Amino acid sequence: MRWWTRKRLIGVAVIAVVALGVGVYAVLAADRYGEQISGPTGTYPEPVGTGAPANPSQVLTLVDDPWIVDGLAVQREPGTGLVASDLRTGDQYWSYGRDGHTTARVSTTGGVVHVLWDDGLLVQLDPRTGEPNWHARTDLDRFSEIRVAETVVAVADRPTITAYDLRDGEEVWTVPVPDGCEAAGATNAVLAVGHSIVAETWCESDERAVLRVGADGNETWMEVEPGMDLRHAGDGRFAIVEPHDQTTIYSADTGEVSMVFTDTEDTATYYRGGNGDVLVAYSPLAVDDGDIVYSAWNVTDDAPAWTVLTDGTWRGQGSIHIYDDVAYALRTEHGQDGYRVLVVYDAASGDELSRVSIDLDEHLTAYGAQDTVLDHTELRVQFVRAGEGTVTVTIAEPDLMRRGCDILCIVLAEP
C-alpha cells in the first residue's frame, strides 16, 4: 500500500513537473514573440453542419474576411491580430496578437489555425484555446502564401517553397525555383493537392511552368504555355487548363499524366475545378439564349456529363465551384444590378438544388458599407469557399477579388 502511494505521488510529481514545464515554455514563448492572448470565453462553438450545404438560404453573419473552423469565424483585426468569434452569435471567443506586428496570411485548413506574421513568423494555433502549438521562422515576402497539405504546411514565397511538419513546425524540405523565376506572385496559383504542393511559376524570360513538390521534397518541373490556369481536379489530382484548347490532369503524388481531353467546338467553356468525379467549366461569353454557361465532364467515363444553358435573361458571374457533391455558381439577371443569385447544383447530374437571392443594398447597409459603393454594375459578388456547413461569398470590387473580402463577406448556411 505504501509502495502504491509512493508511486502515485511520484507520478503526480512528474505530471506536475511536465505541466510546469509546458507552462514555463508557454510563458517564455509568449514573452519571446510578444504574444497577447485573451480567452477563450464560454463554450467552444461546434460546427454549423458538415460539408457543403445544398440550400444555403440563411445568412449567419456579415463579416470581413472570415476563416471558418468548426463554429468559429477567425478574422484579421488591425492592431489586434486575430479575433475568433462564434459564427452563430458573433460573440468573441478568443483573440491573439503580437506587440508591434500585423498578420500577413491566415489559413484554417485541416481544423487548425495557421497565421503568418509580417516578420515571417509562422504560428499554428489551437482553435479551441487560441494558444500556439508551435512557432517557425520563414522567409516572408509580400507575395507569400500558406498552403496546408496532408502532413505539412507550406509557405511559398517568390524564390522558394518550404514545408513545415504539421505536428511540430520543424522544417521538412525547401525547394528553390530556378534563378529568374518566382513561385509566388500577384497572379500565380499555389495549390495543396494530397501530399503535394503545386505552384504556377513565372520567369523573367516570360516562360511559364508548374512546379510540383511531393511529400518527401521530390520535385517535377513542367513547362506550360502562357495563359494557362492551374486548378484542382479532385482528390490527389490537379489540372493544367489551356483555355479553349485542352485540359491535362496529373497525379499530384507522381506528377504523371492521368488524362487529357480537348474542349469541344460548340462550347466556349474551359475547366476550372472538380471533385474527382467531374470537372466543371464556365463560359464568360455565354449571354444569348441557348448559350452554354456551365458544363461538366465525367472523368470516369471520359465524356460530357451535363450542361446549363442561359435563356438570355441572365449571365454567369465567375467560375463554378465544386465542394463535396454540390456545385455553386453565381449569376446576374438582366435589369437586376442590385442583386446576385447563388445557384446550387448537384455535381453529378447538374440538377438545380436551390437558389439564393443576394440583395446587395440590404447587406451593404446592414454592414455599414453602403457609402463605399458607387455603381452596382461594377460590383462583384464572388464565391470564396465552403465547408463546415457554410458557404462564404464576398462582395468586392472586380480587381480586388484575389485575397478575400474587399468590402464584406456573407456567410450562408442551411435554414
C-alpha positions as CSV (number, residue, x, y, z in Angstrom):
1,M,0.0,0.0,0.0
2,R,2.8,2.4,0.9
3,W,4.6,1.4,-2.3
4,W,1.5,2.2,-4.4
5,T,1.1,5.6,-2.5
6,R,4.7,6.5,-3.1
7,K,4.5,5.5,-6.8
8,R,1.3,7.5,-7.2
9,L,2.9,10.5,-5.5
10,I,5.9,10.2,-7.9
11,G,3.5,10.0,-10.8
12,V,1.7,13.1,-9.6
13,A,5.0,14.9,-9.2
14,V,6.1,14.0,-12.7
15,I,2.8,15.2,-14.1
16,A,3.2,18.5,-12.1
17,V,6.8,19.0,-13.4
18,V,5.6,18.3,-17.0
19,A,2.7,20.7,-16.6
20,L,5.1,23.3,-15.1
21,G,7.5,22.8,-18.0
22,V,4.7,23.3,-20.5
23,G,3.6,26.4,-18.6
24,V,7.1,27.8,-18.5
25,Y,7.5,27.1,-22.2
26,A,4.2,28.9,-22.9
27,V,5.3,31.9,-20.8
28,L,8.8,32.1,-22.4
29,A,7.3,31.7,-25.9
30,A,4.8,34.4,-25.3
31,D,7.5,36.7,-23.9
32,R,9.9,35.9,-26.8
33,Y,7.4,36.6,-29.5
34,G,5.4,39.4,-27.8
35,E,2.2,37.4,-28.0
36,Q,-1.0,38.6,-26.3
37,I,-3.8,36.1,-25.9
38,S,-7.3,36.8,-24.5
39,G,-9.8,34.0,-23.8
40,P,-11.2,31.6,-24.6
41,T,-14.6,32.7,-23.3
42,G,-17.6,30.4,-23.0
43,T,-18.3,27.1,-24.7
44,Y,-16.4,26.2,-27.8
45,P,-18.7,26.7,-30.9
46,E,-19.3,23.4,-32.7
47,P,-19.6,23.3,-36.5
48,V,-22.8,24.7,-38.0
49,G,-23.0,21.5,-40.1
50,T,-21.0,19.0,-42.1
51,G,-19.7,19.6,-45.6
52,A,-21.1,22.0,-48.2
53,P,-24.8,22.9,-47.8
54,A,-27.2,22.3,-50.6
55,N,-29.7,25.0,-49.5
56,P,-27.6,27.9,-48.0
57,S,-30.5,30.3,-47.6
58,Q,-29.9,31.5,-44.1
59,V,-27.5,34.4,-43.5
60,L,-25.4,33.6,-40.5
61,T,-23.3,36.7,-40.3
62,L,-21.8,39.5,-42.3
63,V,-18.1,39.8,-41.6
64,D,-14.8,40.9,-43.0
65,D,-12.7,38.1,-44.5
66,P,-13.7,35.2,-42.2
67,W,-11.6,32.0,-42.0
68,I,-14.0,29.3,-40.7
69,V,-13.0,26.4,-38.5
70,D,-15.8,24.5,-36.7
71,G,-18.2,27.1,-35.5
72,L,-15.7,29.9,-35.4
73,A,-15.1,32.8,-37.7
74,V,-11.4,33.8,-37.5
75,Q,-10.7,37.3,-38.7
76,R,-7.7,39.6,-39.0
77,E,-8.2,42.7,-37.0
78,P,-6.0,45.8,-37.5
79,G,-4.0,46.4,-34.3
80,T,-5.2,43.2,-32.7
81,G,-4.0,40.3,-34.8
82,L,-6.7,37.6,-34.9
83,V,-10.1,37.5,-33.4
84,A,-12.2,34.3,-33.3
85,S,-16.0,34.8,-32.9
86,D,-18.9,32.4,-32.6
87,L,-20.5,32.2,-36.1
88,R,-24.0,32.0,-34.7
89,T,-23.9,34.8,-32.1
90,G,-21.0,37.0,-33.1
91,D,-19.6,36.8,-29.6
92,Q,-15.8,36.9,-29.3
93,Y,-14.3,33.6,-28.2
94,W,-10.6,34.5,-28.2
95,S,-8.1,37.0,-29.6
96,Y,-4.5,36.5,-30.4
97,G,-1.9,39.2,-31.3
98,R,1.7,40.2,-31.2
99,D,3.1,43.5,-30.0
100,G,4.2,45.7,-32.9
101,H,3.3,43.2,-35.6
102,T,0.5,42.6,-38.1
103,T,-0.8,39.4,-39.7
104,A,0.1,38.7,-43.4
105,R,-1.7,35.4,-44.1
106,V,-4.2,33.1,-42.4
107,S,-5.4,29.5,-43.0
108,T,-7.8,27.3,-41.2
109,T,-7.4,24.2,-43.5
110,G,-7.2,21.0,-41.6
111,G,-9.0,22.2,-38.5
112,V,-6.2,24.3,-37.1
113,V,-5.3,27.9,-37.5
114,H,-2.0,29.0,-39.2
115,V,-1.0,32.6,-39.2
116,L,1.9,34.1,-41.0
117,W,3.2,37.4,-39.5
118,D,4.8,40.4,-41.1
119,D,8.2,39.4,-39.7
120,G,8.0,35.9,-41.2
121,L,6.9,34.1,-38.0
122,L,4.6,31.2,-38.8
123,V,2.4,30.1,-35.9
124,Q,0.0,27.2,-35.5
125,L,-2.9,27.9,-33.1
126,D,-5.3,25.6,-31.4
127,P,-8.7,26.9,-32.4
128,R,-10.2,25.7,-29.1
129,T,-7.9,27.9,-26.9
130,G,-6.2,30.4,-29.2
131,E,-2.9,29.1,-27.8
132,P,0.1,28.5,-30.1
133,N,1.1,24.9,-30.7
134,W,4.4,25.9,-32.3
135,H,6.4,28.7,-34.0
136,A,8.6,28.6,-37.1
137,R,10.7,31.3,-38.8
138,T,10.1,31.7,-42.6
139,D,11.4,34.0,-45.4
140,L,8.4,36.2,-45.8
141,D,7.8,38.5,-48.8
142,R,4.7,40.3,-49.8
143,F,3.5,37.5,-52.1
144,S,3.9,34.7,-49.7
145,E,1.1,32.1,-49.4
146,I,0.2,29.4,-46.9
147,R,-1.0,26.1,-48.1
148,V,-1.8,23.0,-45.9
149,A,-1.3,19.6,-47.4
150,E,-1.8,16.2,-45.7
151,T,1.2,16.3,-43.4
152,V,2.8,19.7,-43.9
153,V,2.0,23.4,-44.0
154,A,4.0,25.1,-46.9
155,V,5.0,28.7,-47.3
156,A,5.5,29.7,-50.9
157,D,7.4,32.9,-51.5
158,R,9.0,34.2,-54.7
159,P,12.3,32.2,-54.6
160,T,11.3,29.1,-52.6
161,I,8.7,26.8,-51.3
162,T,9.3,25.5,-47.8
163,A,7.3,22.8,-45.9
164,Y,6.9,22.5,-42.1
165,D,5.7,19.5,-40.2
166,L,2.1,20.0,-39.1
167,R,2.9,18.2,-35.8
168,D,5.8,20.4,-34.5
169,G,6.6,23.1,-37.1
170,E,10.0,21.5,-37.9
171,E,11.3,22.2,-41.5
172,V,10.8,19.2,-43.7
173,W,12.1,20.5,-47.0
174,T,12.9,23.6,-49.0
175,V,12.8,23.7,-52.8
176,P,14.2,26.7,-54.7
177,V,12.8,27.7,-58.1
178,P,15.3,28.4,-60.9
179,D,17.0,31.8,-61.0
180,G,14.9,34.4,-62.6
181,C,11.6,32.6,-61.7
182,E,9.1,33.2,-58.9
183,A,7.0,30.6,-57.1
184,A,4.5,33.1,-55.7
185,G,3.3,36.3,-57.2
186,A,0.3,38.6,-57.8
187,T,-1.3,36.2,-60.2
188,N,0.4,32.8,-59.5
189,A,-1.7,30.0,-58.3
190,V,-0.4,27.8,-55.4
191,L,-2.3,24.6,-54.6
192,A,-2.2,21.9,-51.9
193,V,-3.2,18.7,-53.5
194,G,-3.0,15.5,-51.5
195,H,0.5,15.3,-50.0
196,S,2.0,17.7,-52.6
197,I,2.3,21.4,-53.2
198,V,1.8,22.6,-56.8
199,A,2.7,26.1,-57.8
200,E,2.4,28.1,-61.0
201,T,5.6,29.9,-61.7
202,W,6.6,32.9,-63.8
203,C,10.1,33.6,-65.1
204,E,11.8,36.8,-66.4
205,S,12.1,35.2,-69.8
206,D,8.2,35.2,-69.9
207,E,8.3,31.4,-69.7
208,R,5.6,29.7,-67.6
209,A,6.0,26.5,-65.7
210,V,4.3,24.4,-63.0
211,L,6.4,23.1,-60.1
212,R,5.1,20.1,-58.2
213,V,6.8,19.2,-54.9
214,G,5.9,15.8,-53.3
215,A,5.7,14.8,-49.7
216,D,9.5,14.0,-49.4
217,G,10.5,17.1,-51.3
218,N,10.9,15.4,-54.7
219,E,10.1,17.9,-57.5
220,T,8.7,17.9,-61.0
221,W,9.2,20.9,-63.3
222,M,6.6,21.2,-66.1
223,E,6.8,23.9,-68.8
224,V,3.5,25.2,-69.9
225,E,2.0,27.7,-72.4
226,P,1.3,31.3,-71.4
227,G,-2.3,31.9,-70.4
228,M,-2.7,28.5,-68.7
229,D,-4.6,28.0,-65.5
230,L,-3.7,25.7,-62.6
231,R,-6.7,24.1,-61.0
232,H,-7.8,21.4,-58.5
233,A,-9.1,18.2,-60.3
234,G,-10.3,16.2,-57.3
235,D,-8.6,14.2,-54.6
236,G,-4.9,13.8,-55.3
237,R,-5.1,15.4,-58.8
238,F,-4.6,18.8,-60.4
239,A,-5.3,20.1,-63.9
240,I,-3.4,22.4,-66.2
241,V,-6.0,24.2,-68.3
242,E,-5.3,25.8,-71.7
243,P,-8.4,27.9,-72.3
244,H,-10.4,26.9,-75.3
245,D,-8.0,24.2,-76.1
246,Q,-7.2,21.2,-73.8
247,T,-7.1,20.2,-70.2
248,T,-4.4,17.8,-68.8
249,I,-5.0,16.1,-65.5
250,Y,-2.0,15.0,-63.4
251,S,-1.5,12.8,-60.3
252,A,-0.2,15.0,-57.5
253,D,1.7,12.1,-55.9
254,T,3.7,11.2,-59.0
255,G,3.4,14.1,-61.4
256,E,2.3,11.7,-64.2
257,V,-0.5,12.5,-66.7
258,S,-3.8,10.8,-65.7
259,M,-5.9,12.0,-68.7
260,V,-6.1,14.6,-71.5
261,F,-9.2,16.0,-73.2
262,T,-9.9,18.8,-75.6
263,D,-12.7,21.4,-75.4
264,T,-15.4,20.7,-78.0
265,E,-16.0,23.2,-80.8
266,D,-19.6,24.1,-79.8
267,T,-18.6,25.5,-76.4
268,A,-16.6,28.4,-75.3
269,T,-16.0,27.0,-71.8
270,Y,-12.9,25.9,-70.1
271,Y,-12.5,23.8,-66.9
272,R,-11.8,25.4,-63.6
273,G,-12.0,22.7,-61.0
274,G,-13.6,19.4,-59.9
275,N,-14.2,16.8,-57.2
276,G,-12.6,13.7,-58.8
277,D,-15.8,12.5,-60.5
278,V,-16.5,15.5,-62.7
279,L,-14.7,18.7,-63.8
280,V,-16.8,21.9,-64.2
281,A,-16.4,24.7,-66.7
282,Y,-17.6,28.2,-67.1
283,S,-18.0,30.4,-70.2
284,P,-17.8,34.2,-69.7
285,L,-19.0,34.6,-73.3
286,A,-22.4,32.9,-72.8
287,V,-25.0,35.7,-72.9
288,D,-27.6,34.7,-75.6
289,D,-30.5,32.3,-75.4
290,G,-29.2,28.7,-75.7
291,D,-25.5,29.5,-74.9
292,I,-23.8,27.1,-72.6
293,V,-22.8,28.8,-69.4
294,Y,-21.6,25.8,-67.3
295,S,-20.7,22.3,-68.3
296,A,-19.3,19.3,-66.6
297,W,-17.0,16.4,-67.8
298,N,-17.3,12.9,-66.4
299,V,-13.8,11.9,-65.5
300,T,-14.6,8.2,-65.1
301,D,-16.4,7.9,-68.5
302,D,-14.2,10.5,-70.2
303,A,-17.3,12.1,-71.7
304,P,-19.6,15.1,-71.2
305,A,-21.7,14.9,-68.1
306,W,-24.2,17.9,-68.2
307,T,-24.6,21.5,-69.3
308,V,-26.5,24.6,-68.0
309,L,-27.8,27.0,-70.7
310,T,-28.9,30.6,-70.3
311,D,-32.3,31.7,-71.7
312,G,-30.8,35.1,-72.4
313,T,-32.2,36.7,-69.2
314,W,-29.1,36.0,-67.1
315,R,-25.4,35.5,-67.3
316,G,-22.9,33.7,-65.1
317,Q,-20.6,35.8,-62.9
318,G,-17.3,34.0,-62.3
319,S,-16.4,30.4,-62.1
320,I,-18.5,27.4,-61.0
321,H,-17.1,25.7,-57.9
322,I,-17.4,22.1,-56.6
323,Y,-17.3,21.3,-52.9
324,D,-18.2,17.8,-51.8
325,D,-21.1,16.7,-54.0
326,V,-22.6,20.1,-54.9
327,A,-21.6,22.9,-57.3
328,Y,-22.0,26.6,-56.6
329,A,-22.4,29.3,-59.3
330,L,-23.3,33.0,-59.2
331,R,-25.4,34.8,-61.8
332,T,-26.6,38.3,-62.7
333,E,-30.1,38.7,-64.0
334,H,-30.7,41.5,-66.6
335,G,-32.1,44.6,-65.0
336,Q,-31.3,43.5,-61.5
337,D,-28.0,45.2,-60.9
338,G,-28.7,45.4,-57.2
339,Y,-29.0,41.6,-56.8
340,R,-27.0,38.5,-57.4
341,V,-28.2,34.9,-57.3
342,L,-26.3,32.0,-55.9
343,V,-27.4,28.8,-57.6
344,V,-26.6,25.3,-56.2
345,Y,-26.4,22.3,-58.5
346,D,-26.0,18.6,-57.9
347,A,-22.4,18.0,-59.1
348,A,-23.2,14.5,-60.5
349,S,-26.3,15.3,-62.5
350,G,-26.4,19.1,-62.9
351,D,-29.9,19.3,-61.4
352,E,-30.6,22.6,-59.7
353,L,-31.0,22.1,-55.9
354,S,-31.6,25.6,-54.7
355,R,-31.1,29.3,-55.5
356,V,-30.5,32.2,-53.1
357,S,-31.0,35.8,-53.9
358,I,-28.4,38.2,-52.6
359,D,-29.7,41.8,-52.1
360,L,-26.6,44.0,-52.3
361,D,-28.2,47.1,-50.8
362,E,-29.6,45.1,-47.8
363,H,-26.2,43.6,-46.9
364,L,-24.1,46.7,-47.6
365,T,-26.5,48.8,-45.5
366,A,-26.5,46.3,-42.6
367,Y,-22.7,46.2,-42.6
368,G,-22.4,50.0,-42.9
369,A,-20.6,49.8,-46.2
370,Q,-23.2,51.4,-48.5
371,D,-21.2,54.6,-48.9
372,T,-18.2,52.7,-50.3
373,V,-20.2,51.5,-53.4
374,L,-20.7,53.8,-56.4
375,D,-22.0,51.5,-59.1
376,H,-23.6,48.1,-58.6
377,T,-22.8,47.1,-62.2
378,E,-19.1,47.3,-61.3
379,L,-19.5,45.4,-58.0
380,R,-18.5,41.7,-57.9
381,V,-20.1,39.0,-55.8
382,Q,-17.7,36.1,-55.9
383,F,-17.8,32.7,-54.3
384,V,-14.9,32.2,-51.8
385,R,-15.1,28.8,-50.0
386,A,-17.4,26.2,-48.5
387,G,-17.3,23.7,-45.7
388,E,-18.3,23.2,-42.0
389,G,-21.9,23.5,-43.1
390,T,-21.4,27.0,-44.6
391,V,-20.8,28.9,-47.8
392,T,-19.0,32.2,-47.9
393,V,-19.4,34.7,-50.7
394,T,-17.7,38.1,-50.9
395,I,-18.8,41.5,-52.2
396,A,-15.8,43.3,-53.6
397,E,-14.5,45.5,-56.4
398,P,-13.6,43.5,-59.6
399,D,-9.8,44.0,-59.3
400,L,-9.6,43.1,-55.6
401,M,-11.0,39.6,-55.6
402,R,-7.9,37.5,-55.1
403,R,-7.3,37.9,-51.4
404,G,-10.7,37.5,-49.7
405,C,-13.2,40.3,-48.9
406,D,-12.7,43.9,-50.1
407,I,-16.0,45.2,-48.7
408,L,-17.7,42.4,-46.8
409,C,-18.3,38.6,-46.7
410,I,-21.6,36.9,-46.3
411,V,-21.6,33.5,-44.5
412,L,-24.6,31.4,-45.5
413,A,-25.9,28.1,-44.1
414,E,-28.9,25.7,-44.2
415,P,-32.0,27.3,-42.5
